[in-house]
Amino acid sequence: TVYTALNILNHAGIDVPHFPFKTLGVLAAKHDRHHHSMLSGNYASITPLPDIIFGTVE
């Protein structure tokens, strides 16, 4: 359930400026960049480890 809630927040595009939810905003912004540039890298869905290993992390 925690993973599902974080997944929903990551895809909702909500910007919450208050701690502790501000951290989620940073993660959501990184996730937006991930989807924006799917042609050049950032292919991992749960962890950036495959992108780090294959040099496709942005």
Secondary structure, 3 states (H helix, E strand, C coil): CHHHHHHHHHHHCCCCCCCCHHHHHHHHHHHHHHHHCCCCCCCCCCCCHHHHHHCCCC
